[in-house]
Amino acid sequence: MAPLSLPISSLLKQTECLQRANIFRNVLQGLRQRPVRSRLWKRNFVAVSRGGGQLLSQQPRAKNYAASVCSSSADGQDLTERLWSVYHETKRQTQAISTDSVNPDTIFANNEMSLRDIEIYGFDYDYTLAFYSSHLHTLIFNIARDILITKHRYPEGLRKYEYIPDFAVRGLHYDVQKALLMKIDAFHYIQLGTVYRGLQPVSDEEVIAMYEGCHVPLEIMSDFYGKSSHGHTMKQFMDIFSLPEMTLLSCVNDFFMKHNIDYEPVHLYKDLKEAIRDVHVKGIMYRAVEADIDKYICYGEQSQAVLKKLSAHGKKMFLITNSPFDFVDRGMSYIVGKDWRNLFDVVIVQADKPGFFNDRRKPFRRVTDKGALLWDRIHRLEKGQIYKQGNLYEFLRLTGWRGSRVLYFGDHIYSDLADLTLKHGWRTGAIIPELRKEIKIMNTQPYVHMMTWLQSLTGLIEQMQVHRDPASQAVVEDWMRERDAMRPQTKDIFNAQFGSLFRTYHNPTYFSRRLSRFADIYMASISCLLNYDFQHTFFPRRTPLQHESPFWPEHSPASSSSPQDRSRV
């Protein structure tokens, strides 16, 4: 039996909420205690109006309602007292609100998708089947730093810098010419307070002066794959492997600035990019991981369980990775066992994604167990064999695996998923390991109370800003200052420098925008599949558009109970 999205009791509660829809329904968005929220606002704002007028569900009526508040008061001081009364009562009641925890093992849907339609499952390797410990980022940082010093003749003083695990987050943009690392939202606006030159923040005033505001024009944003090319001066770091790269960029910039060394940021970016490429292409990282695999690979048993479950249910499986065969073979043997290749119908290594999905010219080449390349023409892709390079068009011709019956998982939004969903109609699943940490933070009471009050305060400001008398405006300005002071806290609770991977203060990040466009579903790890049967349908939440009234109950696929627990209700 497929698991239910909600307990029946919760559905009944939310049905009751349909009769209480009003303008403040979205103020505490995401909390599941809808009746409490509606009554909270109803009591507070009726108290202000002193007579009660009916709560209104459409924004254009807000001014009329606020006008009734003004007319009920003989003087501004009386109105001011009432505004503060609403403020304190709202704050008191928001502090009492609690919400169900989000289950980090949930699979979240951007687009409706049913597993009953999926016959073929495809996987990337790194950070999809193989998850790495933090030691790997330290390794990449150290190797690339040393390459800069020995190969590119950078100062020896750089050896004093060590990897900073919590400095950067994925999805940041780097202005190659200005040597600035920053977070940009879905509308191309820089989030002030998240711009760094080296290891030091850049003031809001300087950022606004450099960019003539906070907006980054489309023509200088990164290209489709997040790269800085063809006139684009921004590079977006979407790969988990890019965390040590961002940190090293910042450390080198920091060294040059501290020692007053005149340097060209473009040269630094290109040199470091080449150093990072050497870490991978020359096999330095691969050899280090293979030599101490227990130190670097974790979560192996979970990936093994997923693959064996899929195999037991007769699903076709394939692997397409950019990593070389020896590295993949060593890792998969550690994760699954020496017979790991028996689980996959097709295995492709050194695929050169995203070029694999677009370049029709590269043919497949068979690789022997000892890594030798064979020269024979490939007429079919055989189980148990290893293939190198190739292209997706030839893959589709040889396998016939087309369209929405194929589901491919990967961690890189661009290189793994974008072309598959846009050009080939495959279903896509994004693996976002950072979800676990962020969900854990969001489940804490301090975060719940902070966000509830911030949204409530925003609702108060939105409704009461229509009062234009000086006393009322002074109150609203006090609220605005409090809101401005709170917003950085919503950033710092996730990461002191750059905040959440998924949000700026209130808008989705540029990363979130691309995730929602290119991934049908997303999850913290591939192990989340173990919580669902193969008849399950994933439904995205119908979040109201800005012009819509939320007259339907929102289902919540992220409650504290597991999907299997919910199926017992």
KOLMAR-756210 format. One line per 10 residues: number of its first residue (from 1); their letters; for each residue y, x, z of C-alpha. Coordinates in Angstrom, 2 decimals, m for minus. Layout:
<recs>
NUM	A	Y X Z  ...
</recs>
This chain:
<recs>
1	MAPLSLPISS	0.00 0.00 0.00  3.38 1.38 m0.96  5.66 2.04 2.01  8.48 m0.35 2.64  12.03 0.88 2.47  13.03 m0.88 5.70  11.44 m2.59 8.68  11.55 m6.40 8.33  13.71 m6.68 11.46  16.33 m4.46 9.88
11	LLKQTECLQR	16.36 m6.54 6.72  16.95 m9.68 8.78  19.79 m7.97 10.63  21.42 m6.94 7.41  21.04 m10.40 5.90  23.12 m11.67 8.81  25.82 m9.19 7.84  26.33 m10.81 4.46  28.25 m13.57 6.18  30.63 m11.12 7.81
21	ANIFRNVLQG	31.77 m9.18 4.73  35.40 m8.09 5.05  37.74 m5.33 4.02  36.48 m2.96 6.70  32.84 m3.16 5.68  32.95 0.34 4.22  34.88 1.90 7.08  31.71 2.87 8.88  29.64 3.31 5.72  26.13 4.56 6.23
31	LRQRPVRSRL	25.67 3.19 9.76  22.92 0.64 9.98  24.35 m1.54 12.75  26.32 m3.73 10.36  26.84 m6.71 12.74  28.34 m4.47 15.43  30.67 m2.92 12.91  31.90 m6.21 11.53  32.49 m7.72 14.97  34.27 m4.56 16.06
41	WKRNFVAVSR	36.90 m4.85 13.35  37.13 m8.60 13.69  37.91 m8.42 17.41  40.40 m5.60 17.06  42.46 m6.95 14.23  42.46 m10.49 15.52  43.90 m9.03 18.72  46.73 m7.51 16.74  47.52 m10.71 14.90  47.64 m12.54 18.24
51	GGGQLLSQQP	46.68 m15.70 16.68  43.96 m14.82 14.80  44.17 m15.30 11.15  40.98 m15.01 9.22  39.87 m11.52 8.28  40.30 m10.95 4.60  37.77 m9.42 2.25  40.01 m8.26 m0.57  42.46 m5.37 m0.52  45.45 m7.22 m2.12
61	RAKNYAASVC	45.59 m9.55 0.87  46.07 m6.73 3.34  49.83 m6.82 2.96  49.96 m10.54 3.71  47.81 m10.02 6.78  49.96 m7.15 8.00  53.03 m9.30 7.43  51.57 m11.90 9.76  51.24 m9.19 12.37  54.95 m8.35 12.00
71	SSSADGQDLT	56.03 m11.94 12.23  54.10 m12.44 15.45  56.24 m9.85 17.19  59.81 m10.33 18.34  60.63 m6.63 18.32  59.28 m3.34 17.05  58.31 m2.11 20.49  56.02 m5.08 21.03  54.36 m4.42 17.67  54.01 m0.74 18.46
81	ERLWSVYHET	52.24 m1.55 21.71  49.86 m3.81 19.84  49.14 m1.13 17.25  48.24 1.31 19.98  46.15 m1.36 21.68  44.10 m1.78 18.50  43.82 2.00 18.20  42.42 2.45 21.72  40.06 m0.52 21.50  38.74 0.65 18.12
91	KRQTQAISTD	38.20 4.16 19.45  36.42 2.88 22.52  34.01 0.79 20.52  33.29 3.41 17.86  32.22 5.78 20.61  29.55 3.27 21.63  28.06 2.96 18.15  24.76 4.67 17.44  22.79 4.97 14.23  19.24 5.68 13.19
101	SVNPDTIFAN	18.47 9.28 12.38  17.91 10.30 8.78  14.39 11.52 8.13  14.59 14.99 6.51  11.20 14.40 4.84  12.60 11.53 2.78  12.84 11.69 m1.00  16.30 10.49 m2.04  16.86 8.69 m5.34  19.80 8.96 m7.72
111	NEMSLRDIEI	17.99 6.92 m10.35  15.21 4.37 m10.02  11.83 5.98 m10.65  8.24 4.92 m10.03  5.46 7.43 m9.42  3.03 5.03 m11.06  4.67 5.98 m14.39  4.27 9.73 m13.84  1.17 11.29 m15.41  2.27 14.93 m15.69
121	YGFDYDYTLA	3.92 17.05 m12.99  5.74 20.28 m13.79  7.07 22.93 m11.42  9.36 25.90 m11.25  8.02 28.66 m9.00  10.79 30.28 m6.93  12.18 27.96 m4.23  10.04 25.12 m5.59  6.44 26.13 m4.93  7.29 29.41 m3.20
131	FYSSHLHTLI	9.83 29.29 m0.37  11.29 32.52 0.92  12.43 33.68 4.33  15.96 34.91 5.01  14.66 38.48 4.71  14.71 38.11 0.93  18.48 37.60 0.80  19.00 40.67 2.95  16.74 42.61 0.59  18.65 41.50 m2.53
141	FNIARDILIT	22.00 42.28 m0.89  20.94 45.77 0.16  19.37 46.70 m3.19  22.35 45.45 m5.22  24.81 47.18 m2.89  22.97 50.47 m3.31  22.86 50.06 m7.10  26.66 49.64 m7.13  27.00 52.90 m5.21  24.43 55.01 m7.05
151	KHRYPEGLRK	24.66 53.65 m10.61  28.25 52.38 m10.84  29.79 55.00 m8.51  31.30 52.57 m6.02  32.50 54.02 m2.68  29.91 55.16 m0.13  31.80 53.20 2.50  30.20 50.01 1.16  26.95 50.96 2.92  28.55 49.83 6.17
161	YEYIPDFAVR	28.47 46.23 4.97  25.42 44.15 5.78  24.35 40.74 4.59  26.06 37.84 6.39  23.53 34.96 6.37  25.96 32.13 7.13  28.94 33.23 5.07  28.49 31.34 1.79  26.90 28.09 0.63  25.43 27.25 m2.73
171	GLHYDVQKAL	27.55 25.57 m5.40  30.76 27.56 m4.84  33.04 28.64 m7.68  34.32 32.18 m8.15  37.54 32.86 m10.04  36.60 36.07 m11.83  40.17 37.14 m12.61  41.67 36.34 m9.21  38.59 37.42 m7.18  38.61 34.16 m5.20
181	LMKIDAFHYI	35.58 32.30 m3.88  36.15 28.58 m3.29  34.68 25.10 m3.11  35.69 22.52 m5.72  35.10 18.79 m5.54  33.78 16.39 m8.16  37.29 15.83 m9.52  38.01 19.55 m10.03  40.21 19.80 m6.93  40.03 22.85 m4.71
191	QLGTVYRGLQ	39.26 22.05 m1.10  42.05 23.74 0.79  40.77 25.87 3.63  37.73 26.99 1.62  39.36 29.66 m0.57  38.42 33.24 0.30  39.59 36.60 m0.98  37.02 39.04 0.29  36.06 37.93 3.77  39.47 36.49 4.61
201	PVSDEEVIAM	40.74 32.95 3.97  43.66 32.45 1.62  46.50 30.28 2.92  46.96 26.81 1.47  50.46 27.73 0.34  49.22 30.73 m1.64  46.43 28.71 m3.26  48.86 25.98 m4.33  51.26 28.60 m5.73  48.53 30.38 m7.72
211	YEGCHVPLEI	47.05 27.23 m9.26  50.29 25.21 m9.36  48.60 22.68 m7.11  44.96 22.20 m6.23  43.55 21.03 m9.55  41.47 23.36 m11.72  41.81 22.48 m15.43  38.66 21.82 m17.39  39.27 24.70 m19.80  38.99 27.34 m17.05
221	MSDFYGKSSH	36.09 25.73 m15.20  32.63 27.25 m15.60  30.68 26.32 m18.73  27.80 23.83 m18.84  25.40 26.21 m17.10  27.93 27.32 m14.47  28.71 30.61 m16.22  32.07 32.27 m16.87  32.04 32.68 m20.65  34.02 31.81 m23.76
231	GHTMKQFMDI	37.34 31.72 m21.95  36.05 30.11 m18.75  37.31 32.13 m15.80  35.25 30.32 m13.16  31.64 31.08 m12.33  29.64 28.53 m10.34  26.82 29.84 m8.16  24.07 27.21 m8.30  21.02 29.36 m7.59  19.72 29.96 m4.06
241	FSLPEMTLLS	19.26 33.58 m5.11  23.06 33.69 m5.60  23.84 33.58 m1.86  23.54 37.37 m1.44  25.49 37.84 m4.67  28.43 35.81 m3.37  28.34 37.65 m0.07  28.28 41.07 m1.74  31.18 40.12 m4.02  33.19 39.16 m0.96
251	CVNDFFMKHN	32.26 42.34 0.90  33.26 44.63 m1.97  36.56 42.79 m2.41  37.09 43.09 1.32  36.49 46.87 1.22  38.95 47.42 m1.64  41.66 45.35 0.03  41.24 46.98 3.45  41.55 50.45 1.90  44.39 49.49 m0.46
261	IDYEPVHLYK	42.34 50.45 m3.50  43.67 49.19 m6.81  40.80 47.67 m8.81  40.12 45.29 m11.67  38.33 42.13 m10.39  36.75 41.47 m13.80  35.09 44.90 m13.76  33.81 44.32 m10.25  32.29 40.96 m11.21  30.55 42.41 m14.27
271	DLKEAIRDVH	29.25 45.46 m12.41  27.87 43.37 m9.58  26.35 40.89 m12.02  24.55 43.79 m13.71  23.38 45.13 m10.33  21.94 41.74 m9.37  20.23 41.53 m12.76  18.67 44.95 m12.18  17.27 43.74 m8.86  15.29 41.11 m10.77
281	VKGIMYRAVE	14.72 42.49 m14.27  13.67 45.97 m13.19  11.17 44.51 m10.78  12.65 46.05 m7.62  12.65 42.77 m5.73  9.26 41.73 m7.09  7.57 44.93 m5.94  9.12 44.70 m2.47  7.94 41.09 m1.99  4.44 41.83 m3.27
291	ADIDKYICYG	4.17 44.78 m0.86  4.99 42.64 2.21  4.32 39.06 1.18  3.85 37.77 4.75  7.44 38.79 5.51  9.01 37.04 2.55  7.03 33.88 1.69  6.79 30.84 3.97  5.74 27.15 3.77  2.74 28.08 1.62
301	EQSQAVLKKL	0.37 25.53 3.11  2.68 22.64 2.20  2.83 23.54 m1.50  m0.94 23.97 m1.50  m1.42 20.47 m0.06  0.84 18.91 m2.70  m0.93 20.61 m5.61  m4.37 19.66 m4.32  m3.30 16.05 m3.77  m2.04 15.81 m7.35
311	SAHGKKMFLI	m5.22 17.42 m8.67  m7.41 15.05 m6.65  m5.63 12.09 m8.25  m6.21 13.40 m11.77  m2.62 14.37 m12.52  m1.84 16.95 m15.20  0.15 19.93 m13.89  2.03 22.81 m15.45  4.17 25.74 m14.28  7.24 27.06 m16.12
321	TNSPFDFVDR	8.96 29.97 m14.38  11.26 32.86 m15.24  9.33 35.17 m12.91  6.74 37.66 m14.27  3.00 37.01 m14.07  2.09 39.70 m11.51  4.71 38.38 m9.09  3.66 34.74 m9.56  m0.03 35.58 m9.34  0.45 37.47 m6.08
331	GMSYIVGKDW	2.52 34.65 m4.57  0.33 31.77 m5.74  m2.80 33.58 m4.59  m1.17 33.84 m1.16  m0.02 30.19 m1.16  m3.01 28.44 m2.79  m5.82 30.97 m3.22  m7.25 33.18 m5.93  m8.30 30.15 m7.97  m4.75 28.74 m8.18
341	RNLFDVVIVQ	m4.78 28.77 m11.99  m7.54 26.14 m12.00  m5.02 23.61 m10.67  m2.66 23.98 m13.64  m3.26 22.84 m17.20  m0.54 25.18 m18.53  1.11 28.25 m16.97  4.18 29.83 m18.59  5.87 32.92 m17.12  9.06 34.77 m18.06
351	ADKPGFFNDR	10.17 31.60 m19.83  13.84 32.59 m19.92  15.18 29.21 m18.79  17.54 27.60 m19.70  17.09 29.21 m23.13  13.48 27.98 m23.07  14.73 24.40 m23.34  17.04 25.01 m26.31  15.94 28.00 m28.41  13.31 26.98 m30.98
361	RKPFRRVTDK	12.77 30.53 m32.26  10.71 32.17 m29.51  6.93 31.64 m29.92  4.46 31.67 m27.05  2.56 34.85 m26.36  m0.66 35.09 m24.40  m0.85 37.46 m21.45  m4.10 38.99 m20.17  m5.00 39.19 m16.48  m3.87 42.82 m16.53
371	GALLWDRIHR	m0.49 41.94 m18.03  m1.19 43.04 m21.63  0.52 41.03 m24.37  m1.66 39.71 m27.20  m0.45 39.26 m30.76  m2.51 36.25 m31.92  m0.81 33.01 m32.95  m0.97 30.25 m30.33  m2.46 27.01 m31.68  m3.03 25.32 m28.33
381	LEKGQIYKQG	m2.13 25.90 m24.70  m5.36 26.33 m22.78  m6.10 25.82 m19.12  m6.67 29.04 m17.23  m4.62 31.12 m19.68  m1.21 32.65 m19.06  1.60 32.38 m21.62  4.92 34.17 m21.85  8.27 32.99 m23.27  7.89 30.28 m25.90
391	NLYEFLRLTG	10.14 27.22 m26.10  10.06 23.61 m25.03  9.88 22.22 m28.58  6.66 24.11 m29.23  5.44 23.09 m25.77  5.99 19.42 m26.62  4.24 19.79 m29.98  1.18 21.48 m28.47  0.79 19.23 m25.42  2.29 15.91 m26.47
401	WRGSRVLYFG	3.80 15.61 m22.98  6.97 13.72 m23.73  9.40 11.34 m22.13  9.49 9.66 m18.75  5.82 10.17 m17.90  6.70 13.82 m17.14  8.33 14.78 m13.82  9.60 18.35 m13.45  10.72 19.94 m10.17  13.13 22.83 m9.78
411	DHIYSDLADL	15.84 24.16 m7.49  18.45 25.10 m10.12  20.41 22.04 m11.22  21.42 23.59 m14.55  18.66 25.99 m15.58  15.77 23.78 m14.44  16.90 20.18 m14.80  19.98 19.53 m16.95  18.53 19.93 m20.45  15.30 18.14 m19.54
421	TLKHGWRTGA	17.04 14.96 m18.48  19.85 15.01 m21.07  17.92 16.05 m24.18  14.26 15.33 m23.59  14.08 12.32 m21.29  11.84 13.91 m18.66  12.23 12.72 m15.09  13.58 15.41 m12.80  13.29 16.28 m9.12  15.67 18.71 m7.40
431	IIPELRKEIK	14.46 20.83 m4.49  17.37 21.33 m2.08  16.20 23.29 0.99  19.68 23.05 2.54  19.09 19.34 3.12  17.08 19.98 6.27  19.90 21.81 8.04  22.58 19.34 6.95  20.52 16.29 7.92  19.80 17.81 11.31
441	IMNTQPYVHM	23.56 18.17 11.88  24.28 14.65 10.61  21.74 13.24 13.07  23.60 14.60 16.10  25.67 12.21 18.19  28.81 14.40 18.06  28.75 14.21 14.26  28.07 10.46 14.22  30.92 9.78 16.65  33.30 12.09 14.82
451	MTWLQSLTGL	32.66 10.54 11.41  32.68 6.99 12.76  36.05 7.51 14.40  37.46 9.37 11.38  36.53 6.50 9.08  37.81 3.92 11.56  41.10 5.78 11.93  41.42 5.97 8.14  40.94 2.20 8.01  43.67 1.68 10.61
461	IEQMQVHRDP	46.07 3.86 8.65  45.25 2.11 5.39  45.99 m1.33 6.81  48.94 m0.59 9.05  50.91 1.65 6.69  52.60 m1.48 5.27  54.78 m1.80 8.38  58.00 m0.08 7.36  59.98 m0.31 10.58  60.62 3.15 12.10
471	ASQAVVEDWM	58.61 2.51 15.25  55.50 1.44 13.35  55.87 4.30 10.87  56.00 6.75 13.77  52.70 5.35 15.06  51.06 5.64 11.65  52.35 9.21 11.29  50.76 10.07 14.64  47.47 8.69 13.35  47.83 10.70 10.14
481	RERDAMRPQT	48.32 13.90 12.13  45.23 13.15 14.17  43.25 12.50 10.99  44.47 15.75 9.43  43.44 17.64 12.56  39.96 16.08 12.54  39.10 16.72 8.91  38.56 20.50 9.24  36.05 19.76 11.99  33.93 17.84 9.48
491	KDIFNAQFGS	33.82 21.03 7.43  33.27 23.56 10.19  30.31 21.71 11.68  28.27 22.64 8.58  29.71 26.05 7.67  32.83 27.61 9.12  34.00 28.97 5.78  33.00 26.40 3.16  31.57 23.35 4.91  28.87 21.07 3.51
501	LFRTYHNPTY	27.02 21.72 0.27  27.46 18.05 m0.64  30.98 17.05 0.42  34.51 18.22 0.59  36.43 16.31 3.26  35.54 12.93 1.73  34.80 13.44 m1.98  31.45 14.69 m3.27  31.45 18.38 m4.18  31.14 19.55 m7.76
511	FSRRLSRFAD	27.55 20.47 m6.84  26.88 16.88 m5.70  28.28 15.51 m8.93  25.92 17.62 m11.02  23.00 16.86 m8.71  23.50 13.11 m9.08  23.75 13.43 m12.87  20.79 15.72 m13.57  18.23 14.83 m10.86  16.48 11.47 m10.66
521	IYMASISCLL	15.29 12.32 m7.15  15.98 15.13 m4.70  14.36 16.38 m1.50  14.30 19.28 0.94  10.93 20.61 m0.22  8.03 19.72 m2.45  6.08 18.77 0.69  8.05 15.51 0.88  5.72 14.19 m1.83  2.95 14.09 0.78
531	NYDFQHTFFP	4.66 11.11 2.45  4.32 8.82 m0.57  1.46 7.35 m2.55  1.37 7.34 m6.33  2.40 3.69 m6.60  5.72 4.25 m4.85  9.01 3.37 m6.52  12.17 5.20 m5.46  15.28 3.02 m5.44  18.81 4.40 m5.21
541	RRTPLQHESP	21.14 2.70 m2.77  23.43 0.23 m4.46  26.63 1.64 m3.05  29.56 m0.68 m3.82  32.05 0.54 m6.37  35.62 0.64 m5.15  36.44 m2.73 m6.72  33.28 m4.44 m5.47  32.73 m6.34 m2.25  29.50 m5.26 m0.50
551	FWPEHSPASS	27.87 m8.69 m0.43  24.34 m7.26 m0.50  22.40 m5.56 2.27  22.01 m1.84 1.78  18.47 m0.60 2.11  18.14 2.76 3.79  15.32 5.01 2.58  16.33 7.59 5.16  15.50 6.01 8.49  14.05 7.98 11.34
561	SSPQDRSRV	10.54 6.69 10.71  8.40 8.25 8.02  7.56 6.25 4.87  4.00 5.90 6.14  5.23 4.50 9.46  7.33 1.94 7.63  4.32 0.76 5.64  2.71 m0.47 8.87  5.49 m2.93 9.66
</recs>
